[in-house]
Amino acid sequence: MESDITLIVDGTNHRLTVDTRTSLLDAVREQLGVIAPKKGCDHGQCGACTVLVEGRRVPSCLMLAVANDGANVTTSAGLASGGELHPLHTAFLEHDAFQCGYCTPGQICSAAALLDEAAAGTPSVVTSDVAGIPALDGAEIRERMSGNLCRCGAYVKIVAAIEDVARARGL
């Protein structure tokens, strides 16, 4: 069975026809040609396919495209604005926070959501003071990024890059 849907991906409106079983990841990558999100495990366990849907991070391989009809989908590429890299892109480059780079787009989308979640006061399981804005120290960042795996082991540099952006935002 097919369905006509609309997706707003990185600010561009797209109308497409999808098999109702098509994942959001496959619709974005295969039908729209937006290749920033990567297909890793295809089971929602590695985080390589992480995108932001209405500002919330999701594993796009586990989401049905039809369930996101009309949604705003932001990929790592869409975080850049007006030809300028997002501060997380810059921090990842400055810290050499990638090796093969395959997981990087998902890592950056999760990190962007992590910063917004912390700024909104959303605690994680390791937050000691749940009444205030969580301080984004290494433990807090590692916990919040635990759904994103890096097979190359660049975690130390990824945490350092996120810490830099968090500090710049006063988190």
C-alpha positions in Angstrom: 0.0 0.0 0.0 1.3 3.5 -0.9 0.6 6.8 0.6 1.2 10.4 -0.4 3.0 12.4 2.3 4.8 15.7 2.7 8.1 16.0 4.5 9.9 19.3 5.2 13.6 18.2 5.2 16.2 20.8 6.1 13.7 23.5 5.3 12.7 22.2 1.9 9.1 21.0 1.3 8.9 17.6 -0.4 5.8 15.7 -1.6 6.4 12.0 -2.1 4.7 8.7 -2.5 5.9 6.0 -0.1 5.2 2.4 0.6 3.5 2.6 4.0 6.3 0.3 5.3 9.1 2.8 4.3 11.2 4.1 7.1 11.8 7.8 7.5 15.5 7.1 6.9 14.9 5.3 3.6 12.4 8.0 2.4 14.9 10.8 3.2 18.0 9.0 1.7 16.6 7.0 -1.1 13.7 9.1 -2.4 14.9 12.6 -1.5 18.6 12.0 -2.0 19.4 13.6 1.4 22.4 11.5 2.5 23.5 13.2 5.7 21.7 10.6 7.9 23.5 7.2 7.6 22.1 3.7 7.6 24.1 1.9 10.3 22.5 -1.0 12.1 19.0 -0.4 10.8 17.8 -1.5 14.3 17.9 1.8 16.2 20.9 0.8 18.2 23.8 2.7 16.7 22.4 6.3 16.2 24.0 6.8 12.8 20.6 7.6 11.4 19.7 10.2 14.0 17.7 13.2 12.8 15.7 15.9 14.5 11.9 15.6 14.0 10.2 18.7 15.2 13.4 19.4 17.1 13.5 16.1 18.9 16.2 13.5 18.1 14.9 10.2 16.7 16.5 7.1 15.1 15.0 7.6 11.7 15.4 3.9 10.8 12.7 3.1 13.3 10.3 5.7 12.3 7.7 5.2 9.5 7.7 8.0 6.9 3.9 8.0 6.8 3.8 8.6 10.6 5.8 11.8 10.0 3.6 13.3 7.3 4.0 17.1 7.4 6.8 17.0 9.9 9.9 19.1 9.9 13.0 16.9 9.6 16.4 18.3 10.3 19.5 16.4 9.3 23.1 17.4 10.3 23.4 19.2 6.9 20.3 21.2 7.8 21.8 22.5 11.0 24.1 24.6 8.9 22.6 28.0 8.0 23.4 30.4 5.2 26.6 28.6 4.3 27.8 28.8 7.8 28.6 25.6 9.8 26.7 25.0 13.0 28.9 25.5 16.1 28.9 21.8 16.6 30.2 21.2 13.1 33.0 23.6 13.8 33.8 22.1 17.3 33.9 18.6 15.8 36.4 19.8 13.2 38.5 21.7 15.7 38.6 18.7 18.1 39.1 16.1 15.3 36.0 14.4 16.8 35.6 11.9 14.0 37.7 9.3 12.3 35.9 7.6 9.6 33.1 10.1 10.0 30.2 7.7 9.3 28.6 8.3 12.7 29.3 12.0 12.7 26.0 13.3 11.3 24.0 11.3 13.8 26.3 12.4 16.6 25.9 16.1 15.7 22.1 15.8 15.5 22.1 14.1 19.0 24.5 16.8 20.3 22.2 19.6 19.0 19.2 18.0 20.7 21.3 17.4 23.9 22.1 21.1 24.1 18.4 22.1 23.7 17.3 19.5 26.2 19.8 20.7 28.8 18.9 24.4 28.2 15.2 23.4 28.8 16.2 21.9 32.1 15.5 18.3 31.1 17.4 16.0 33.4 19.1 12.8 32.5 19.6 9.7 34.6 22.9 11.1 35.9 21.7 14.7 36.7 22.4 15.3 40.3 20.2 18.4 40.7 16.9 17.9 38.8 15.5 21.3 39.9 17.9 23.4 37.8 19.6 23.5 34.5 21.9 20.5 34.2 25.6 21.2 34.0 26.9 19.6 30.9 30.0 17.9 32.3 31.6 14.9 30.7 29.4 12.4 32.6 26.3 14.2 31.6 27.3 14.4 28.0 28.3 10.8 27.8 25.0 9.7 29.3 23.0 11.9 26.9 25.0 10.7 23.9 24.8 7.0 24.9 22.5 6.2 22.0 25.1 7.1 19.5 28.0 4.7 18.9 31.3 5.4 17.3 33.1 2.3 16.0 36.3 4.3 15.7 36.3 5.2 19.4 36.5 9.0 19.0 34.4 9.5 22.1 36.9 11.6 24.1 37.1 14.1 21.3 33.3 14.1 20.7 32.7 14.9 24.4 35.3 17.7 24.2 33.7 19.2 21.2 30.2 19.2 22.8 31.7 20.6 26.1 33.1 23.5 24.1 29.7 24.4 22.5 27.9 23.9 25.8 30.3 26.2 27.6 29.9 28.8 24.9 26.1 28.6 25.5 26.5 28.9 29.3 25.4 25.3 29.9 
